[in-house]
């Protein structure tokens, strides 16, 4: 295909018990802290975190979101109890990777999508503040969105609601980069994002609005089918009419065309 751009090898959904085996083979680490969400932290640590972030005691004006985020003490305490331990676990995993990589560069993603309910903008903001406090230079963050992201099929859910959530999350990410010193290329990550044709248009509109990037994580089964189709089609997959592309490669062709609109 003549690809001459950077690429990375992802150690997907790793934790402290699994990360070591991927240190040398990977240079992109998706830190999964799902099991740490909701774990308790000492009350003094929670109070210290909230004291360091007085912005969570009231209203936060986030450019790009029409109404201020109404947080307040009660919601801040509830959210910190839910996610502060998980952020600390991400910090422990990140530091383990950095130590073992010994100066070799790598990309850090933090996955918070393996939860029952989607995170709200105030919750995402607190998560990003906590990650910054842990010194995690996250370049991608995978929140939980509403709807279902099953492998190999289109998005199942309210597309209009997803578009509102995605735009609000982009606004929060941009705000957190400025406020907490996170990497300037921090972007949202959409897990099992392949085949989700109904939301590619809304994603593209949101990216243009906020001048942002996105990380779309392809489902493994779809990725294998795309490789088969692209291998059969060669360069035709990107420049030819759809009817000339073998059936397995049409998913990749549709993804590319929709995301370029």
MOKABEL-V135995 format. One record per pair of residues at least 6 apart in sequence whose ideal C-beta (glycine too) atoms are under 8 Angstrom apart, sorted by the first residue. I is the first residue (numbers start at 1). J is the second residue. D is the distance in whole Angstrom. If there is no record, write none. Layout:
BEGIN
i: (I	I)
j: (J	J)
d: (D	D)
END
This chain:
BEGIN
i: (1	1	1	1	2	8	8	8	8	9	9	9	9	10	10	10	10	10	11	11	11	11	11	11	11	12	12	13	13	13	14	14	14	14	14	14	15	15	15	15	15	15	16	16	16	16	19	19	19	19	20	20	22	23	23	23	26	27	27	27	27	28	28	28	29	29	29	29	29	29	29	30	30	30	30	30	31	31	31	31	31	31	31	31	32	32	33	33	33	33	33	33	33	33	34	34	34	34	34	34	36	36	36	36	36	37	37	37	37	37	37	38	38	38	38	39	39	39	40	40	41	41	41	41	41	45	46	46	46	46	49	49	49	49	50	50	50	50	50	50	52	53	53	53	55	55	56	56	56	56	56	56	57	57	57	57	58	58	59	59	59	59	60	60	60	60	60	60	61	61	62	62	62	62	62	62	62	63	63	63	64	64	64	64	64	64	64	64	65	65	65	65	69	69	69	70	71	75	76	79	79	79	80	80	82	83	83	83	83	83	84	86	86	87	87	87	87	87	87	88	88	90	90	90	90	90	91	91	91	91	94	94	94	94	94	95	97	97	98	107	107	108	108	108	108	108	109	109	109	109	109	109	109	110	110	110	110	110	110	111	111	111	112	112	112	112	112	112	113	113	113	113	113	114	115	117	118	118	118	118	118	119	119	119	121	121	121	121	124	124	124	124	124	125	125	125	127	127	128	128	128	128	128	128	128	129	129	129	131	131	131	132	132	132	132	133	137	137	138	138	138	139	139	139	139	140	140	140	140	140	141	141	141	141	141	142	142	142	142	142	142	143	143	145	145	145	145	146	146	146	146	146	147	147	147	147	147	147	148	148	148	149	149	149	149	149	149	150	150	151	151	151	151	151	151	152	152	152	152	152	153	154	154	154	154	155	155	155	155	155	159	159	159	162	162	163	163	163	163	166	166	166	166	166	167	167	167	169	170	170	170	170	170	170	171	173	173	173	173	174	174	176	176	177	177	177	185	187	187	187	187	188	188	188	189	189	189	189	190	190	190	190	190	190	191	192	192	193	193	193	194	194	194	194	194	194	194	194	194	195	195	195	195	197	197	197	200	200	200	200	201	201	203	203	204	204	204	206	207	207	216	218	222	225	225	226	226	226	226	228	228	229	229	229	229	229	229	229	229	229	229	230	230	230	232	232	232	233	233	233	233	233	236	236	237	237	237	237	237	238	238	242	242	242	245)
j: (230	234	235	238	235	26	27	28	107	25	26	27	28	26	28	29	30	217	19	22	25	26	28	29	30	30	217	30	32	111	22	29	30	31	32	93	31	32	33	35	89	93	89	92	93	96	29	93	96	97	96	100	29	97	100	101	106	104	105	106	107	106	107	109	93	94	97	106	107	108	109	109	110	111	142	217	90	93	94	108	109	110	111	136	111	114	86	87	89	90	93	110	111	112	86	111	112	113	114	115	85	86	88	89	90	82	83	85	86	112	115	81	82	85	86	85	86	89	81	85	80	81	84	85	88	84	77	80	81	84	80	84	130	133	56	57	73	76	77	80	133	76	126	129	71	179	71	73	76	122	126	129	71	72	73	76	71	72	68	69	70	71	68	69	71	122	125	175	68	69	68	69	121	125	171	172	175	171	174	175	167	168	170	171	174	175	209	210	121	168	171	172	121	122	125	122	122	122	126	122	123	126	126	130	123	112	123	126	127	130	130	112	127	127	130	131	133	134	136	130	134	110	131	134	136	138	131	134	135	136	108	134	135	136	137	135	106	108	106	139	140	136	137	138	139	140	138	139	140	141	142	189	215	131	136	138	140	141	142	142	189	191	119	127	141	142	143	144	142	143	144	145	191	144	144	144	143	144	145	146	165	127	143	144	168	169	171	172	141	143	169	172	173	172	175	176	141	143	138	141	172	173	176	180	182	176	179	180	138	141	182	176	180	181	182	180	182	183	182	183	186	183	185	186	187	186	187	188	189	215	173	186	187	188	189	188	189	190	191	215	217	169	188	162	165	166	190	157	158	161	162	165	155	156	157	158	161	162	155	156	157	155	190	191	192	193	196	156	192	192	195	219	220	221	222	194	195	219	221	222	195	195	196	197	198	162	196	197	198	199	198	199	202	199	202	199	202	205	206	188	199	202	203	206	206	209	210	188	188	206	207	209	210	212	210	186	187	188	212	210	212	182	186	183	184	186	213	212	213	214	215	212	214	215	214	215	216	217	196	203	214	215	216	217	217	217	219	216	217	218	216	217	218	219	222	223	226	251	255	219	222	251	255	254	255	258	255	258	259	261	258	261	214	259	258	259	261	212	213	214	259	226	251	248	251	248	249	251	252	248	249	237	245	246	247	248	249	250	251	252	253	237	249	252	246	248	249	240	244	245	246	249	244	245	245	249	252	253	256	253	256	250	253	254	253)
d: (7	8	7	8	7	8	5	4	6	6	5	6	6	6	4	8	6	8	7	4	8	4	7	5	7	5	8	6	4	6	6	6	7	7	6	7	7	6	7	7	8	6	8	6	6	7	7	6	6	6	8	7	7	7	4	6	7	7	7	5	7	7	4	7	8	8	6	6	7	6	7	5	8	5	7	8	5	5	7	7	7	5	7	8	5	7	4	8	5	5	8	7	7	7	8	7	8	8	3	7	5	4	8	4	8	6	6	8	5	7	6	8	6	8	8	4	7	8	7	7	8	7	5	5	7	7	7	5	7	6	6	6	7	7	6	8	8	6	7	6	7	8	8	6	8	8	5	8	4	8	6	8	7	7	6	7	7	6	4	7	6	7	6	4	6	8	7	8	5	8	8	6	7	8	5	6	5	7	7	7	7	8	7	3	7	8	8	6	7	5	5	8	6	5	7	8	5	6	7	7	5	5	6	8	8	7	7	7	5	7	6	7	8	6	3	5	7	6	8	8	6	5	6	6	5	8	7	3	6	5	6	7	8	5	8	8	6	8	8	5	7	6	6	5	6	8	7	7	4	7	6	6	7	6	7	5	8	5	7	4	7	7	7	6	7	6	5	6	5	6	5	8	5	8	5	7	7	4	5	5	7	7	5	6	5	7	7	5	8	6	6	5	8	5	7	6	8	8	8	7	7	7	4	6	6	7	8	5	6	8	7	7	4	6	5	8	7	5	6	7	6	5	6	6	7	7	5	7	4	4	7	7	8	6	6	8	4	7	5	8	8	6	7	6	6	7	7	6	7	6	6	6	6	6	2	7	8	6	7	4	6	7	7	6	4	7	7	7	7	5	8	4	8	6	7	8	6	6	5	6	6	6	6	6	5	7	4	8	5	5	5	6	6	6	6	8	4	7	7	7	8	7	6	5	5	7	7	6	6	6	8	8	4	5	7	6	7	6	7	6	7	6	7	7	6	5	7	6	4	6	6	8	6	7	8	4	8	6	7	7	7	7	5	7	5	7	5	4	6	7	7	8	4	5	4	7	8	7	7	7	6	6	8	6	8	6	7	4	6	8	7	7	6	8	7	6	6	7	7	6	8	7	6	5	6	7	7	6	4	5	7	7	7	5	7	3	2	7	7	6	8	5	5	6	5	7	6	8	8	5	6	5	6	6	6	5	6	5	8	8	6	6	6	8	5)
END
